[in-house]
Amino acid sequence: VCLDTIVRQDFPDKWTDIVPKCHAYLSSDNQETWLGTLMSLHQLSKKYKFKKSDERGPYITAMKDLLPLMYNRMIVVLPNQSEPSVCLQRWMLKIFYCSMHYQLPFELINENTLPSWMMVFQTIIDRPVPPEYEKEDEEERASSEWWKTKK
């Protein structure tokens, strides 16, 4: 909640270094910093989710560097089916969804990058859920990271 308020009020005018910090943490090989970074980027994405194209300039500029980096990080965590890894995947998908929600910004995604992202989506949808989560009832299953990621 605090981060949401800060991002909505202070980005890009007062909090100018959020993007370089997110880039630095996401560039790090320390995966423990990625979740907080992705949550921050998600708040930033939510701020611009419903904005018109001409109002999304600061976000588009930020995501030009962050989206390819996020794709590279997705490729790193995609083969790992541990719960923390699947949680990271889910947050990356949420950011991608917010970025493309009502419009396909060609500055961020084009005919070269879209097929790569589509392969990631197909991989996530096609992979089986671990058997221990298949046995849960439907309500509990819906709250697991694997089902949330597929959703």
C-alpha positions as CSV (number, residue, x, y, z in Angstrom):
1,V,0.0,0.0,0.0
2,C,2.8,2.4,0.9
3,L,4.7,1.7,-2.3
4,D,1.5,2.1,-4.4
5,T,0.9,5.5,-2.9
6,I,4.5,6.6,-3.3
7,V,4.6,5.5,-6.9
8,R,1.3,7.1,-7.8
9,Q,2.3,10.4,-6.2
10,D,6.0,10.7,-6.8
11,F,6.9,9.0,-10.0
12,P,8.3,10.3,-12.3
13,D,8.7,13.9,-10.9
14,K,10.0,13.3,-7.3
15,W,11.1,9.7,-7.3
16,T,13.3,9.6,-10.4
17,D,15.6,6.8,-9.3
18,I,13.1,4.0,-9.0
19,V,13.8,2.8,-12.5
20,P,17.6,2.7,-12.2
21,K,17.3,0.9,-8.8
22,C,14.9,-1.6,-10.2
23,H,17.3,-2.2,-13.2
24,A,20.2,-2.7,-10.8
25,Y,18.4,-5.2,-8.6
26,L,16.9,-7.1,-11.5
27,S,20.4,-7.2,-13.1
28,S,21.8,-8.7,-10.0
29,D,22.3,-12.5,-9.9
30,N,20.8,-12.4,-6.4
31,Q,17.3,-13.8,-7.0
32,E,16.3,-12.7,-3.5
33,T,16.2,-9.1,-4.6
34,W,14.0,-9.9,-7.6
35,L,10.7,-10.3,-5.8
36,G,10.7,-6.9,-4.2
37,T,11.9,-5.3,-7.5
38,L,9.1,-7.0,-9.4
39,M,6.5,-5.9,-6.9
40,S,7.8,-2.3,-7.3
41,L,7.6,-2.6,-11.0
42,H,4.1,-4.0,-10.8
43,Q,3.0,-0.9,-8.8
44,L,4.6,1.3,-11.5
45,S,2.8,-0.8,-14.2
46,K,-0.5,-0.4,-12.4
47,K,-0.1,3.4,-12.4
48,Y,0.0,3.5,-16.2
49,K,-2.3,0.5,-16.9
50,F,-5.3,2.6,-17.9
51,K,-3.5,5.7,-19.1
52,K,-3.7,6.9,-22.7
53,S,-0.7,6.5,-25.0
54,D,0.4,10.1,-24.7
55,E,0.3,9.9,-20.9
56,R,2.5,6.7,-20.8
57,G,5.8,8.3,-21.9
58,P,7.7,7.9,-18.6
59,Y,6.5,4.3,-18.2
60,I,7.4,3.3,-21.8
61,T,10.8,4.9,-21.4
62,A,11.4,2.8,-18.2
63,M,10.1,-0.4,-19.7
64,K,12.2,-0.2,-22.8
65,D,15.2,-1.3,-20.7
66,L,13.3,-3.3,-18.1
67,L,11.1,-5.5,-20.2
68,P,14.0,-7.2,-22.1
69,L,15.8,-7.7,-18.8
70,M,12.6,-9.1,-17.3
71,Y,12.3,-11.5,-20.2
72,N,15.9,-12.7,-19.6
73,R,15.1,-13.2,-16.0
74,M,12.0,-15.2,-16.9
75,I,14.1,-17.5,-19.1
76,V,16.4,-18.0,-16.0
77,V,13.6,-19.0,-13.6
78,L,11.3,-20.7,-16.1
79,P,12.8,-24.2,-15.8
80,N,12.7,-24.1,-12.0
81,Q,9.3,-25.3,-10.6
82,S,10.0,-24.4,-7.0
83,E,7.4,-22.2,-5.4
84,P,9.7,-19.1,-5.1
85,S,10.6,-19.4,-8.8
86,V,6.9,-19.8,-9.9
87,C,6.1,-16.7,-7.7
88,L,8.7,-14.7,-9.6
89,Q,7.2,-15.9,-12.9
90,R,3.7,-14.8,-11.8
91,W,4.9,-11.3,-10.9
92,M,6.7,-11.0,-14.3
93,L,3.5,-12.1,-16.1
94,K,1.5,-9.5,-14.1
95,I,3.8,-6.7,-15.2
96,F,3.7,-7.9,-18.8
97,Y,-0.1,-8.0,-18.6
98,C,-0.3,-4.4,-17.2
99,S,2.0,-3.2,-19.8
100,M,-0.1,-4.6,-22.7
101,H,-3.5,-4.3,-21.1
102,Y,-5.5,-2.0,-23.4
103,Q,-2.9,-1.3,-26.1
104,L,0.1,-3.0,-27.6
105,P,2.9,-0.5,-27.3
106,F,5.1,-1.1,-30.3
107,E,7.9,0.7,-28.5
108,L,8.1,-2.2,-26.1
109,I,7.0,-5.2,-28.0
110,N,7.3,-5.9,-31.7
111,E,7.4,-8.8,-34.2
112,N,10.7,-9.9,-32.9
113,T,10.0,-9.9,-29.2
114,L,6.3,-11.0,-29.1
115,P,6.9,-14.5,-30.3
116,S,9.5,-15.0,-27.5
117,W,7.0,-13.9,-24.9
118,M,4.3,-16.1,-26.5
119,M,6.7,-19.1,-26.1
120,V,7.1,-18.3,-22.4
121,F,3.3,-18.2,-22.0
122,Q,2.9,-21.5,-23.9
123,T,5.6,-23.1,-21.7
124,I,3.8,-22.0,-18.5
125,I,0.4,-23.1,-19.7
126,D,1.6,-26.5,-21.0
127,R,3.7,-27.5,-18.0
128,P,2.1,-29.8,-15.5
129,V,1.2,-28.7,-12.0
130,P,3.2,-30.7,-9.4
131,P,1.1,-33.7,-8.3
132,E,0.9,-32.6,-4.7
133,Y,-1.2,-29.6,-5.8
134,E,-3.4,-31.6,-8.2
135,K,-4.9,-33.4,-5.2
136,E,-6.0,-30.3,-3.4
137,D,-9.7,-29.3,-3.6
138,E,-10.6,-26.6,-6.1
139,E,-10.6,-23.7,-3.6
140,E,-7.1,-24.5,-2.2
141,R,-5.8,-25.3,-5.7
142,A,-6.8,-21.8,-6.9
143,S,-4.7,-20.2,-4.3
144,S,-1.5,-22.1,-5.1
145,E,1.3,-20.3,-7.0
146,W,1.2,-22.8,-9.9
147,W,-2.5,-22.2,-10.6
148,K,-2.2,-18.4,-10.1
149,T,0.6,-18.4,-12.6
150,K,-1.4,-20.4,-15.2
151,K,-4.4,-18.1,-14.7
